[in-house]
Amino acid sequence: MRIGFRELICILVVLAIPPAFWWSVYRPMHERRVAIDNEYESKRQKLDQLESAMKHIEDLGREIDRLTEALAVFEAKLPAEKEVDVILRDVTQLAMRHGLKSTSFKADSKPIQNARYSEQSLKLIMRGNFDGYYSFLLELERLSRITQVPSMKLTKFKGGQEGEMEAEFTLSIFFEPQSAGRIARLP
């Protein structure tokens, strides 16, 4: 049997069919299947994580109610924007009650705005006895409103009596902006 030109071309075409099929059909389908398997595995892991997190919360409705009540307690400690001056008056009276003199009282230009609260920073300089200042800080900590002292610098007051010092500190007062409302109860 002789192999001619036509037979040779026919053999080459028949031999080219499997690589062409692999290249044009099997390879894209295989890549798509690998991508789907990876996506499935990723979603399966997320579901497993969610399921393990849900095991820790026996009753989701009760947990939401508990967290809503906790949030309401913190919001109750946030005064309205118009009540900030009342807190400033309380802090000033507290300082005077402990024998401290305010030598400087300066508010930052604008409060820091957040979605649920605002923060007004005040820079204060007070002079007095260290024991009085310590008592002032303890009472400041017990205020029913949320306040914070992010920075403080204590120095011995030169020319004063023993134990007299000067405190330069920043007092942050947190309050609820007028535009923000109280948290709504979920049904």
Secondary structure, DSSP 8 states (H G I E B T S, - for coil): ----HHHHHHHHHHHHHHHHHIIIIIHHHHHHHHHHHHHHHHHHHHHHHHHHHHHH-S-HHHHHHHHHHHHHHHHHTS-BGGGHHHHHHHHHHHHHHTT-EEEEEEE-SS-EE-SS-EEEEEEEEEEEEHHHHHHHHHHHHT-SS-EEEEEEEEEE-TTS-TTEEEEEEEEEEEEB-TT--------
